[in-house]
Amino acid sequence: MRVANAADMGVLLRDGRTRQGMTQAQLAEAVGTSRAWVVAVESGSPNARLDLVLRALQWVDLVVDVSPDVASAQLDRLIGDGDG
């Protein structure tokens, strides 16, 4: 899944957590945070600490894989080529 914003990340985390059969409280305990934090992240809070998000993703067997946005770069080149 392509993650474009905090809401997308929240959906991924919630899906991963439920797939693991974990409650929000269980995930919060594993990550070392509060259930309210898990609720906020799953709801798309844009202010969640990155280190905790990454730790939560690990607990639900998900990893972050960052790669270039090739399609966007190609579009930029096409638009730029049309200007000359």
GUDREN-7437 format. One record per residue: x, y, z of N, C-alpha, C in turn; residue in one letter. Coordinates in steps of 0.1 Angstrom, whole numbers, padded with zeros to 4 digits, always signed. Last residue first. Layout:
GUDREN-7437
XYZXYZXYZA
...
//
This chain:
GUDREN-7437
+0098+0233-0237+0110+0237-0244+0107+0238-0259G
+0077+0221-0223+0079+0236-0222+0089+0241-0232D
+0077+0194-0224+0067+0201-0232+0069+0216-0232G
+0096+0187-0205+0099+0185-0219+0090+0193-0228D
+0081+0191-0181+0093+0199-0184+0097+0199-0199G
+0063+0170-0184+0058+0184-0184+0069+0193-0187I
+0081+0148-0183+0072+0150-0195+0067+0165-0195L
+0093+0152-0158+0101+0152-0170+0092+0155-0182R
+0070+0148-0141+0078+0161-0141+0086+0163-0154D
+0065+0121-0147+0055+0132-0151+0062+0146-0151L
+0087+0109-0136+0085+0108-0150+0075+0119-0155Q
+0083+0115-0109+0095+0120-0116+0093+0120-0131A
+0059+0101-0105+0059+0115-0103+0071+0122-0110S
+0069+0075-0109+0058+0080-0117+0058+0095-0117A
+0088+0072-0088+0092+0072-0102+0081+0078-0111V
+0095+0082-0060+0082+0082-0067+0085+0084-0082D
+0118+0059-0044+0115+0071-0052+0102+0070-0058P
+0109+0044-0012+0115+0044-0026+0111+0056-0033S
+0110+0028+0019+0110+0041+0012+0116+0040-0002V
+0093+0008+0038+0102+0007+0026+0100+0019+0018D
+0087-0003+0070+0086+0009+0061+0097+0007+0050V
+0069-0033+0078+0081-0025+0077+0079-0013+0068V
+0050-0052+0102+0051-0043+0090+0064-0036+0090L
+0042-0067+0125+0049-0073+0114+0049-0065+0101D
+0034-0053+0146+0023-0059+0138+0029-0064+0125V
+0057-0043+0156+0050-0052+0165+0038-0059+0157W
+0065-0025+0137+0073-0037+0139+0065-0048+0146Q
+0047-0005+0141+0046-0012+0129+0054-0025+0130L
+0056+0005+0166+0043-0001+0165+0042-0010+0152A
+0081+0015+0158+0080+0004+0168+0067-0003+0167R
+0072+0036+0141+0080+0025+0136+0080+0013+0145L
+0058+0051+0160+0051+0046+0148+0059+0034+0143V
+0079+0059+0176+0069+0050+0182+0061+0044+0171L
+0094+0075+0159+0101+0063+0165+0090+0053+0171D
+0076+0095+0153+0080+0086+0143+0086+0073+0149L
+0048+0105+0171+0063+0104+0171+0067+0093+0161R
+0021+0121+0155+0026+0110+0162+0042+0109+0161A
+0006+0141+0142+0016+0145+0152+0023+0133+0160N
-0015+0135+0127-0003+0138+0120+0009+0142+0129P
-0037+0108+0132-0030+0120+0138-0017+0123+0131S
-0053+0087+0123-0047+0096+0114-0040+0108+0120G
-0063+0069+0140-0073+0079+0135-0066+0089+0126S
-0041+0055+0148-0050+0048+0139-0061+0058+0134E
-0031+0076+0165-0024+0072+0153-0033+0065+0143V
-0051+0076+0185-0048+0088+0178-0041+0084+0164A
-0050+0050+0195-0062+0055+0190-0059+0067+0181V
-0023+0050+0205-0027+0041+0195-0040+0046+0188V
-0027+0070+0225-0017+0072+0215-0021+0063+0203W
-0045+0057+0242-0049+0069+0236-0040+0073+0224A
-0029+0037+0253-0039+0033+0243-0044+0045+0236R
+0006+0048+0254-0008+0047+0259-0018+0042+0248S
+0036+0028+0252+0029+0041+0251+0014+0039+0256T
+0051+0006+0245+0055+0015+0256+0048+0028+0256G
+0044-0013+0227+0052-0002+0222+0057+0007+0233V
+0030-0030+0243+0041-0035+0236+0050-0024+0231A
+0009-0013+0251+0018-0019+0261+0031-0024+0255E
-0004-0009+0226+0002+0003+0234+0012-0002+0244A
-0012-0034+0220-0002-0028+0212+0004-0016+0219L
-0031-0038+0241-0020-0047+0239-0009-0040+0231Q
-0050-0017+0235-0043-0017+0247-0030-0026+0247A
-0060-0026+0210-0052-0013+0211-0044-0012+0224Q
-0053-0061+0207-0062-0050+0210-0053-0037+0210T
-0044-0083+0180-0040-0075+0192-0051-0064+0194M
-0044-0100+0158-0053-0103+0170-0050-0095+0182G
-0030-0093+0136-0023-0100+0147-0031-0104+0159Q
-0050-0079+0123-0045-0091+0117-0037-0100+0127R
-0051-0057+0139-0062-0066+0140-0059-0079+0133T
-0026-0045+0132-0029-0049+0146-0040-0059+0147R
-0029-0040+0105-0019-0049+0110-0022-0054+0124G
-0050-0022+0105-0052-0035+0098-0041-0045+0103D
-0038-0001+0120-0050-0008+0125-0052-0021+0118R
-0017+0006+0102-0014+0001+0116-0026-0006+0122L
-0031+0014+0079-0021+0003+0079-0019-0003+0093L
-0045+0036+0090-0052+0024+0084-0043+0012+0084V
-0023+0053+0096-0032+0048+0106-0040+0036+0102G
-0013+0058+0071-0005+0051+0081-0013+0045+0092M
-0034+0073+0061-0030+0060+0054-0022+0052+0064D
-0033+0095+0078-0045+0087+0078-0042+0073+0071A
-0009+0107+0071-0010+0101+0084-0022+0091+0085A
-0002+0098+0036-0005+0108+0047-0007+0100+0060N
+0004+0079+0018+0006+0093+0013+0004+0103+0025A
+0016+0049+0011+0012+0057+0023+0015+0072+0019V
+0005+0022-0008+0012+0035-0008+0007+0043+0003R
+0008-0012+0000+0000+0000+0000+0009+0012+0000M
//
